[in-house]
Structure formats: structure tokens, C-alpha cells
Amino acid sequence: MEEKRLPYKQPLDYRMIKHLRFARNKTLKEFEGYMNVHKSTIARLEAGKLEFTEHYEEKLREAIKRLRISNSELIHIRELINAKKQRGYK
């Protein structure tokens, strides 16, 4: 059986933040400690009201490392987001 290799650096976007928080059962207040960004900024990023720049992407990558979120989890979250988009959910 051939093993499927996962890409090393998964693309990230603002829609993943909420799902990543929920995957580790973290509140905005708890997640701010992992991302080193104020909880109001995280809420604005999650809602798409603040541009998800390279700075915030790097902060999210730091949080992913601290929370030990695997590449396969990131892929599943991306699939979930894409499925919701296809069905017309936000």
C-alpha cells in the first residue's frame, strides 16, 4: 500500500481559526495566549472583519505548533470549510 504524504506547510486562512479553537476546546481568552494576539483581534479575524495578513498567519502557525495540531487535522478542517462553502453555510 502506498503511503500518501501530506504537504509540509498547509495553507491557512482566517476561516480556520474558529475551527482550530474548537478542535482544542479553547475560548477566545485561552486562544489569545497561544496566538499572542488580543482576543478582540482574534474575534475580528474569525469574522473576516480584519485582513488576515502574513503577520496573523505567522501568529496562527505559532498557535498551531503550541497546540500540537497535525497536518492531517489541518487538512480535515480545510475539507470541512470547503464542504460548508459548497452547501452555502458561512
PyMOL CGO cylinders between C-alpha atoms (Angstrom):
from pymol import cmd
from pymol.cgo import CYLINDER

trace = [
    CYLINDER, 0.00, 0.00, 0.00, 1.38, 3.40, -0.98, 0.3, 1, 1, 1, 1, 1, 1,
    CYLINDER, 1.38, 3.40, -0.98, 1.51, 5.96, 1.82, 0.3, 1, 1, 1, 1, 1, 1,
    CYLINDER, 1.51, 5.96, 1.82, 0.03, 9.36, 0.94, 0.3, 1, 1, 1, 1, 1, 1,
    CYLINDER, 0.03, 9.36, 0.94, 2.38, 12.15, 2.02, 0.3, 1, 1, 1, 1, 1, 1,
    CYLINDER, 2.38, 12.15, 2.02, 0.97, 15.36, 3.37, 0.3, 1, 1, 1, 1, 1, 1,
    CYLINDER, 0.97, 15.36, 3.37, 2.35, 18.74, 2.32, 0.3, 1, 1, 1, 1, 1, 1,
    CYLINDER, 2.35, 18.74, 2.32, 4.62, 20.20, 5.00, 0.3, 1, 1, 1, 1, 1, 1,
    CYLINDER, 4.62, 20.20, 5.00, 3.17, 23.68, 5.14, 0.3, 1, 1, 1, 1, 1, 1,
    CYLINDER, 3.17, 23.68, 5.14, -0.61, 23.73, 4.82, 0.3, 1, 1, 1, 1, 1, 1,
    CYLINDER, -0.61, 23.73, 4.82, -2.16, 26.97, 3.52, 0.3, 1, 1, 1, 1, 1, 1,
    CYLINDER, -2.16, 26.97, 3.52, -4.02, 28.84, 6.25, 0.3, 1, 1, 1, 1, 1, 1,
    CYLINDER, -4.02, 28.84, 6.25, -6.82, 31.38, 6.14, 0.3, 1, 1, 1, 1, 1, 1,
    CYLINDER, -6.82, 31.38, 6.14, -8.99, 33.24, 8.62, 0.3, 1, 1, 1, 1, 1, 1,
    CYLINDER, -8.99, 33.24, 8.62, -11.85, 30.72, 8.39, 0.3, 1, 1, 1, 1, 1, 1,
    CYLINDER, -11.85, 30.72, 8.39, -9.68, 28.09, 10.07, 0.3, 1, 1, 1, 1, 1, 1,
    CYLINDER, -9.68, 28.09, 10.07, -9.19, 29.98, 13.32, 0.3, 1, 1, 1, 1, 1, 1,
    CYLINDER, -9.19, 29.98, 13.32, -12.58, 29.18, 14.85, 0.3, 1, 1, 1, 1, 1, 1,
    CYLINDER, -12.58, 29.18, 14.85, -12.36, 25.51, 13.84, 0.3, 1, 1, 1, 1, 1, 1,
    CYLINDER, -12.36, 25.51, 13.84, -8.86, 25.23, 15.28, 0.3, 1, 1, 1, 1, 1, 1,
    CYLINDER, -8.86, 25.23, 15.28, -10.03, 26.78, 18.56, 0.3, 1, 1, 1, 1, 1, 1,
    CYLINDER, -10.03, 26.78, 18.56, -12.98, 24.41, 18.72, 0.3, 1, 1, 1, 1, 1, 1,
    CYLINDER, -12.98, 24.41, 18.72, -10.75, 21.41, 17.88, 0.3, 1, 1, 1, 1, 1, 1,
    CYLINDER, -10.75, 21.41, 17.88, -8.86, 22.09, 21.11, 0.3, 1, 1, 1, 1, 1, 1,
    CYLINDER, -8.86, 22.09, 21.11, -11.87, 23.34, 23.06, 0.3, 1, 1, 1, 1, 1, 1,
    CYLINDER, -11.87, 23.34, 23.06, -10.38, 26.81, 23.64, 0.3, 1, 1, 1, 1, 1, 1,
    CYLINDER, -10.38, 26.81, 23.64, -12.18, 30.07, 24.32, 0.3, 1, 1, 1, 1, 1, 1,
    CYLINDER, -12.18, 30.07, 24.32, -11.07, 33.32, 22.73, 0.3, 1, 1, 1, 1, 1, 1,
    CYLINDER, -11.07, 33.32, 22.73, -9.39, 34.25, 26.02, 0.3, 1, 1, 1, 1, 1, 1,
    CYLINDER, -9.39, 34.25, 26.02, -7.49, 30.95, 26.16, 0.3, 1, 1, 1, 1, 1, 1,
    CYLINDER, -7.49, 30.95, 26.16, -6.56, 31.06, 22.46, 0.3, 1, 1, 1, 1, 1, 1,
    CYLINDER, -6.56, 31.06, 22.46, -5.06, 34.55, 22.74, 0.3, 1, 1, 1, 1, 1, 1,
    CYLINDER, -5.06, 34.55, 22.74, -2.30, 33.04, 24.88, 0.3, 1, 1, 1, 1, 1, 1,
    CYLINDER, -2.30, 33.04, 24.88, -1.41, 30.57, 22.13, 0.3, 1, 1, 1, 1, 1, 1,
    CYLINDER, -1.41, 30.57, 22.13, -1.60, 33.09, 19.29, 0.3, 1, 1, 1, 1, 1, 1,
    CYLINDER, -1.60, 33.09, 19.29, -0.20, 36.06, 21.23, 0.3, 1, 1, 1, 1, 1, 1,
    CYLINDER, -0.20, 36.06, 21.23, -2.90, 38.32, 19.80, 0.3, 1, 1, 1, 1, 1, 1,
    CYLINDER, -2.90, 38.32, 19.80, -5.67, 40.04, 21.80, 0.3, 1, 1, 1, 1, 1, 1,
    CYLINDER, -5.67, 40.04, 21.80, -8.97, 38.14, 21.88, 0.3, 1, 1, 1, 1, 1, 1,
    CYLINDER, -8.97, 38.14, 21.88, -10.84, 41.01, 20.18, 0.3, 1, 1, 1, 1, 1, 1,
    CYLINDER, -10.84, 41.01, 20.18, -8.41, 40.79, 17.27, 0.3, 1, 1, 1, 1, 1, 1,
    CYLINDER, -8.41, 40.79, 17.27, -8.96, 37.03, 17.04, 0.3, 1, 1, 1, 1, 1, 1,
    CYLINDER, -8.96, 37.03, 17.04, -12.74, 37.56, 17.01, 0.3, 1, 1, 1, 1, 1, 1,
    CYLINDER, -12.74, 37.56, 17.01, -12.41, 40.13, 14.21, 0.3, 1, 1, 1, 1, 1, 1,
    CYLINDER, -12.41, 40.13, 14.21, -10.16, 37.76, 12.24, 0.3, 1, 1, 1, 1, 1, 1,
    CYLINDER, -10.16, 37.76, 12.24, -12.63, 34.89, 12.67, 0.3, 1, 1, 1, 1, 1, 1,
    CYLINDER, -12.63, 34.89, 12.67, -15.48, 37.08, 11.42, 0.3, 1, 1, 1, 1, 1, 1,
    CYLINDER, -15.48, 37.08, 11.42, -13.48, 38.26, 8.41, 0.3, 1, 1, 1, 1, 1, 1,
    CYLINDER, -13.48, 38.26, 8.41, -13.64, 41.88, 9.61, 0.3, 1, 1, 1, 1, 1, 1,
    CYLINDER, -13.64, 41.88, 9.61, -9.86, 42.21, 9.78, 0.3, 1, 1, 1, 1, 1, 1,
    CYLINDER, -9.86, 42.21, 9.78, -7.47, 41.38, 6.94, 0.3, 1, 1, 1, 1, 1, 1,
    CYLINDER, -7.47, 41.38, 6.94, -5.64, 38.09, 7.50, 0.3, 1, 1, 1, 1, 1, 1,
    CYLINDER, -5.64, 38.09, 7.50, -2.11, 39.32, 6.76, 0.3, 1, 1, 1, 1, 1, 1,
    CYLINDER, -2.11, 39.32, 6.76, 1.17, 37.38, 6.81, 0.3, 1, 1, 1, 1, 1, 1,
    CYLINDER, 1.17, 37.38, 6.81, 1.68, 38.66, 10.37, 0.3, 1, 1, 1, 1, 1, 1,
    CYLINDER, 1.68, 38.66, 10.37, -1.52, 36.99, 11.58, 0.3, 1, 1, 1, 1, 1, 1,
    CYLINDER, -1.52, 36.99, 11.58, -0.81, 33.86, 9.55, 0.3, 1, 1, 1, 1, 1, 1,
    CYLINDER, -0.81, 33.86, 9.55, 2.54, 33.52, 11.33, 0.3, 1, 1, 1, 1, 1, 1,
    CYLINDER, 2.54, 33.52, 11.33, 0.83, 34.05, 14.71, 0.3, 1, 1, 1, 1, 1, 1,
    CYLINDER, 0.83, 34.05, 14.71, -1.68, 31.32, 13.81, 0.3, 1, 1, 1, 1, 1, 1,
    CYLINDER, -1.68, 31.32, 13.81, 1.16, 28.97, 12.80, 0.3, 1, 1, 1, 1, 1, 1,
    CYLINDER, 1.16, 28.97, 12.80, 2.73, 29.55, 16.24, 0.3, 1, 1, 1, 1, 1, 1,
    CYLINDER, 2.73, 29.55, 16.24, -0.58, 28.67, 17.91, 0.3, 1, 1, 1, 1, 1, 1,
    CYLINDER, -0.58, 28.67, 17.91, -0.88, 25.52, 15.77, 0.3, 1, 1, 1, 1, 1, 1,
    CYLINDER, -0.88, 25.52, 15.77, 2.58, 24.41, 16.91, 0.3, 1, 1, 1, 1, 1, 1,
    CYLINDER, 2.58, 24.41, 16.91, 1.84, 25.15, 20.57, 0.3, 1, 1, 1, 1, 1, 1,
    CYLINDER, 1.84, 25.15, 20.57, -1.46, 23.27, 20.39, 0.3, 1, 1, 1, 1, 1, 1,
    CYLINDER, -1.46, 23.27, 20.39, 0.19, 20.38, 18.51, 0.3, 1, 1, 1, 1, 1, 1,
    CYLINDER, 0.19, 20.38, 18.51, -2.31, 20.39, 15.68, 0.3, 1, 1, 1, 1, 1, 1,
    CYLINDER, -2.31, 20.39, 15.68, -1.23, 17.93, 12.99, 0.3, 1, 1, 1, 1, 1, 1,
    CYLINDER, -1.23, 17.93, 12.99, -1.19, 18.41, 9.22, 0.3, 1, 1, 1, 1, 1, 1,
    CYLINDER, -1.19, 18.41, 9.22, -3.94, 15.82, 8.88, 0.3, 1, 1, 1, 1, 1, 1,
    CYLINDER, -3.94, 15.82, 8.88, -6.13, 17.84, 11.26, 0.3, 1, 1, 1, 1, 1, 1,
    CYLINDER, -6.13, 17.84, 11.26, -5.48, 20.94, 9.15, 0.3, 1, 1, 1, 1, 1, 1,
    CYLINDER, -5.48, 20.94, 9.15, -6.48, 19.05, 6.01, 0.3, 1, 1, 1, 1, 1, 1,
    CYLINDER, -6.48, 19.05, 6.01, -9.71, 17.86, 7.66, 0.3, 1, 1, 1, 1, 1, 1,
    CYLINDER, -9.71, 17.86, 7.66, -10.53, 21.39, 8.80, 0.3, 1, 1, 1, 1, 1, 1,
    CYLINDER, -10.53, 21.39, 8.80, -9.95, 22.69, 5.26, 0.3, 1, 1, 1, 1, 1, 1,
    CYLINDER, -9.95, 22.69, 5.26, -12.23, 19.94, 3.89, 0.3, 1, 1, 1, 1, 1, 1,
    CYLINDER, -12.23, 19.94, 3.89, -14.89, 20.92, 6.43, 0.3, 1, 1, 1, 1, 1, 1,
    CYLINDER, -14.89, 20.92, 6.43, -14.66, 24.59, 5.41, 0.3, 1, 1, 1, 1, 1, 1,
    CYLINDER, -14.66, 24.59, 5.41, -14.90, 23.67, 1.72, 0.3, 1, 1, 1, 1, 1, 1,
    CYLINDER, -14.90, 23.67, 1.72, -17.89, 21.40, 2.33, 0.3, 1, 1, 1, 1, 1, 1,
    CYLINDER, -17.89, 21.40, 2.33, -19.69, 24.16, 4.26, 0.3, 1, 1, 1, 1, 1, 1,
    CYLINDER, -19.69, 24.16, 4.26, -18.93, 26.62, 1.46, 0.3, 1, 1, 1, 1, 1, 1,
    CYLINDER, -18.93, 26.62, 1.46, -20.35, 24.25, -1.16, 0.3, 1, 1, 1, 1, 1, 1,
    CYLINDER, -20.35, 24.25, -1.16, -23.53, 23.87, 0.89, 0.3, 1, 1, 1, 1, 1, 1,
    CYLINDER, -23.53, 23.87, 0.89, -23.87, 27.62, 1.33, 0.3, 1, 1, 1, 1, 1, 1,
    CYLINDER, -23.87, 27.62, 1.33, -23.02, 27.84, 5.02, 0.3, 1, 1, 1, 1, 1, 1,
    CYLINDER, -23.02, 27.84, 5.02, -20.85, 30.59, 6.46, 0.3, 1, 1, 1, 1, 1, 1,
]
cmd.load_cgo(trace, "trace")
